[in-house]
Structure formats: structure tokens, C-alpha cells
Amino acid sequence: MGKKAGNSSEKGTIIKEQLLKFSKTGSKTIARKIYNENSVIFENLEQVYGLVRYYRGKTGDKLRKNLKTPIAKLPSLTLPESVDEDFEPYEIKSKRILILSDIHIPYQDNKALQIALDYGKNKDIDCILLNGDLMDFYGASRFDKHPTAPKIKDEFTKTRQFFEYLRSIFPNAKIVWKLGNHEERWEKYLIAKAPELFDVEEFQLEVILQLAKFKIVMVKDKLPIKLGKLTILHGHEMAGAAGGVNPSRSTFLKTIENVLVGHYHRTSQHTEPTLSGHVFAVNSQGCLCGLTPAYMRINKWNLGFAYCELDIKDGDYVLFNLKIIKGKIF
């Protein structure tokens, strides 16, 4: 019995959906993925590759005419289907929140991290926000890899160990993990190196790190976090650099908002009053990782963390942007 092939409309829909999802993946790689998952619909790999190139505008008129299965033209005089996504902040409604940013497991500073956790324990916190770059993902970065550096497998093991330790100290606290630019390295790695595995459940961070077991909520896609009237950003959400001499002032100029931001590994503060009497306050917080990594021995980083007390009813808050210097909190 002969192989059943899909119609041209069905093929076109599959190709376009995959090209939107993997826009930066090579044509041959994405063609193999599409054919492996839809071999009943397409006649052969060459046909898929030809259609991929066709939709990417990589074929001439002559080659288009020679395609075995021509693609039907899109209807005219209609608006295209939108793939735009909602961008709603994730809201945390807790009263006492410990905010830890840029831990960079397995390059964390354990002494500073323990100081921050002890502070949260003494404050009887009911929520922990891991504000991006909990993991480093050096092995999935675009940089040259030193052969003795920890492997990705080691990072996964150490991160699960951290989650287990965190839960042992705070068994009832809400834990929210906002992904930063370093965690996004994993997704980019899969898209570039193994798009066939991108949407396989076993390769999702939620599954690998057993987030359900540790009751940890993951926030993806660069979504802001809202603590009442305070917005929490990791920092990689803003287009272009927002660091500079004063990361807080740079962040204010890009947001015009009350913000706490991580990412820059530096404690800074900027206050901006308006003519009508409103006052904006922006803070950048320090990191909890080693301060002299091999790729940047000389820098202006400092250790630190933040603690927020939130009035859930009206959204007012009190923020403590704290530094750790020589083992003491300031």
C-alpha cells in the first residue's frame, strides 16, 4: 500500500508553524525535524527541505515551479493570523519576601548565600523570589569551554541539591524562580543544537530539576514580577544595556517605574521626584556568586540581596536593598 501524503495546505501550515517557532535554526536541521515528525504527510526529506527554503525566500522562480507539490497561495485581502502573546506580569501576594539574584550555581558564594538565607529565616519570610541566573549554564554558552569546567549535568545535580536544602529551611514558603539570561542559554542551546528535543518533556527544566517535587513556581519569557507597587526585573528584559555608571538610574530611564533589578551584580539606588510630588525609587541588587570569575577578574560587582515587606491590601512596600561586606550585612 502506497504512502499517504498530506495536501499542500496541510504541508504549508506545518512548515510555517515550525519556521515561526525555530526562526534561527538552519534549513536542513529544521527540515529533518519536520520530516521525522510528519513522515506520513511529506513524500521525502528533499520535499520538506525545498518547502522550507521556499517559505524562507531562498528559492528562485524556476525552482518554485519545479516543486512536486505546489503550495496554495494565501487568500488576499485578509489580515494575517497573529502570533502575538500576552505579556502580563506575574503577581506575588506575600507579606515578607526574600529576593535572591544572580547565584550562578555552581559558581555561588556559599558563605554569602547562607548569610542571606539566615536573614530570611530570622525575618520569618513567607516567600522567596529567585530573581534570575540561579544557574550559570556555562556549558551551554556560546563561549569557548574550558575542559575542566563543570558540565551541565553537574549544574543540574547541584541545583536540585540547592532546592532540597532551600525546602528544608523554608518548608512552607512560596518559592518563585524567575528565569534570567543564563537559564535562557538552555533553551537557545536546544534550539540551535537539537531542535528535535526542544519540546520533549524530559528536556524541560521543570522536569529535569523536579520543580513539582520541591513546589517551585517557574516564571518564563522575561515576565516582570509585581510585588504590589514594586516591579521586579532580572534586567535582561530591557533592550540594550541598562548598566553603566549607575544601573538603577539606567533602569529608571528605561522603565519610569519603581523597580528592583538584578543582573548587574551591583548595589545601587536612584530616586526621581516628579513636579506633582510623586517619587520613583529604583534599586539594583548585588549578586550571590563569586566576584572574580575567570572571564572577568576585575569588575565592580558586590555581594548582596534584598528583603521586601509588602502590604497586600494597598500594594505599598518597604524595601531593604542589602550589601554583604566581609561577612556582614549593611
N, C-alpha and C positions, 0 to 999 in steps of 0.2 A: 504494500500500500504506500503510495507516494506521500511525501512530506507536505503538510498543510501549511500554507503561508498566509500571513495576515494581509489585509488590504492596505492600500497606500496611505489612507487616512490614519489607520491604526499605527502603522510604522512611523509616520511623521510625528504623531503625538508622542510616542515613546522616545524618539530621538530628541525632540525639542525639550521634553521634561528632563532628560539626563544631561543635556547640554547646559540647561539653566542651573542644574544642581552642581555640575562639575565643570564650570566655565573655564577653569585654568588647567584642566587635565588634558594631556596630549590626545590627539585624534585617534591614534592607534590604540592607546590604552583604554579610552572610553568606548571605542568600538568593540574591543574584546569583552569588556564588561557587559555591554548591551547584548551582544550576541550570546554570551554564556547564559544570560538570564532570560533570553527570549528566542532561543534557537528554533522553536516551533513556528514563530512568526516570520522570521527572516530566512531567506534562502541559503545564505552563506555569509561568512565574515567579510568577504570583499564587498558585498552589497551594503552591509552596515557601514563599513569604512567610507564607501562612496557617498552614502547619505549624510554621514557626519560632516564630511568635507563640503557637501552641497549646502547644508544649513549654516556652516561657518563661512560661506562665501569663498571657499578655496578652490572651486572648480570653474572652468570656463564654460561658455555656452555649448561648445561641442560635446564636452563630457556630460553635461546635464542631459542633452538629447539622447546620449547613449546609455543612460541608466536603464536597467532592465525594468524597474518598476517606477514609473514617473510619479512624483508627488503632486497631489492635487493642490491647486493654488488656494490660498486663504481667501475667504469671502471679502469682497471690497466693501467700503463704506460702513465698516463696523469698528468699534473700539477694540483693541486687543485685550485679551484676558490679563488682569493684573495679578502679579505675584507678590505685591507689597504685603508686608507683615505688620501686625500691631506692635507697638513699642510702648507698652505700659510698664511703669516701674514696679518692682517687687516691694510690697509694704511689709515692714516688721512692726508688730504691735506688742512690744515687750517693754518692761519698765527699766531694766538695768542691763545694758548691753556692753559686752567686751568686744572690741574691734581690733583684730589682728591682721596685719597686712604684710605681704612680701616675706614669707617664711622660707620659701625656696628649698623645700625638702629635696635632697638630703644635705643641703648646704646651710641648714639652720644653725643659729646660735642657741644652743640648748640652755645656757645659763640665763640669757635674756628672755627666752621663751618661757622658762619656768617662773621667772620673776613676774611676767605678765599674767600667767595663769594663776599664780598665788594671789596677785592683786584682785583678779576676778573672783576668786574663791572668798576672799575677805569681804568683798562687796556683795556677796550672795547674788551674783548675776543670774538672770533667768534666760539670757540669750548670748550666744557667741556668733559674731559675724566674721568669717574668714574672708577678708576682702581682697581676693585675687593673689595669684602667684604663690599659692600654698606649695605647689610643686614647681620644680625647675624645668624638667624635660630637656635637659642638656642634650641627651641622646637623640632627641627628635628635632633639634635646632638645625639651622642652616649653616652653622659654624663648623669648622674642622674639628673632628672629635679626637681628643687625646685617648690613646688606647687604655690607659689606666683609670679613666673616669668612670664613675658609677653608671651602670646600664639602666635602661628604662625599667627592666624587671625589678631591679633593686629599689628604684623610686616607688614603684607600686607597693612593694613589700613594706618599706619604711612609712609610707603614707597610711597604709592600713594599721600599722603599729601605732602611729600617732593618733588616729581616730579612736583606737581601742583605749589608749591612755587618756584621751580627752573625755571619753564617755565614763571612764572610771572615776574621774574627778568631778564631772558635772553630769550625773546620771539623768537629771530631769530637765536640763536646759535645752532650749531650742537651739539647734546649730544650723546655720546657713552658710553655704560655701559659694561665693561668687567667683566665677572663673575669670582669670586675668589673661594677659597676653601670653604668659608662659604655658598655661594649660591649653591655650588655643593651638600651641605647637602640635599637640597630639592629633587634633582634627586635621590640621594642614598637612601633617605627615601622612595620614591615611589617604587624604585626597590625592596627594602627589605620588605616593609610592604604591598604594594598594586600594584604589577606589572601590574594588570589588568587596572590600571588607568594611567600608565606611559605615554602612547601615546594618551591619551584622551585630546583633545584640551583645555577643560575647566580647566585642571590641569597644563597647561604650564605657566611658569612665564610671558611670553609675554602677555597672555590673562588675567591672574589674576591681573597683575599690569597695564594693559591698556597702553602698550608701544606705540601702534599706535596712541592713543589719544594724548599722550604727545610728539610724534615724537622722540622717543628714539631708537637708534640702539643698539641691543644686540650682543655682541661678546662672543661666547661659546668655549668650547673644548680646553681651555688653549692656544688659539692662541696668539702669540705675536702681539703687536701693533707697527707699524712703523710710526715715525714722521721723515721723511727724513732719515738721517743717525743715528738717535737715535731709539733704540729699547726700548719699554715699556713692562715690565713684572709685573704681580702681585707678583710673587715669588714662588707660589705653582707649577709652571710648571717644575721646576728643581728637578730632582730626588735627594733624600737625603737632609739633612739640608744644607742651604747656609747662615745661620745667623752668629753665632759665635761672636767673639770679634768685627769684622768689617764686617757687612753684604755686604757692597759694594765690598770689596776685595774677599769675598767668592763667590759673584755673578760673578765677573770678571773671577775667576779661572774656573768657570763652563761655561762661555759664550765666553770669549775673544772677547768682543764686547762693544760698547758704549751703556750703559743700564741705565735706571731709573727703580728701582724696589720698590714695596710696601711690604706689607705682614709682615714685621718685626717691624713695628711701631717705627722705629728709623731712625734718620737722620744721614747719614754717607757718606763719599766720598773716592774714591780710584782712583789714577791716575797712569797709567802704560805706560811709554815711550818705544818705540822699538829702536833697533840699527839703523834702517833706518830713524828715526825721526818721525814716526807716534806716536800719543799719544791717548791712550784709557782713557776714563773717565767714571767711574761708580758711580752712586748715589743711595742711598736708602732714601726714604722719610718717614717723620713722619706720624702719624695717626690723625684722627679727631674724635676719640671715647674717652670715659672715660679712665683714666690712671690707675685706681685702681679697676679692676673688681674682683668679689668675688673669681674667680678661680686663680687669680694671683695678690695678693695685692702688692707684692714687685716685681718690674721689672725695666727695663731700657728704657721704652718707652718715647717718647716725641711727642708733638703735632706738626703738620707741613703739608705742601702741596707744590706743585711745579707749576711753570709757565714756559712755553716754547714759544719762538718766532722762527718761522720756515721760512726759505727761501724756498718756494715751488719749485722754479726753480732748484736749485742745491742741495737741501737737507741739507744744513748747518743749524745749530740751535744754539740758546743761551738758556741755561737752568738756571733757578733760583730755587734752592732747599732751601726752606724757612722753618724756625722754628717759632713756636708761643710760646713765653715765657712770662707768666704773662700778657697775653692780647696784647703783642706787637710782631711785625714781625721782625725777624732777618735773 
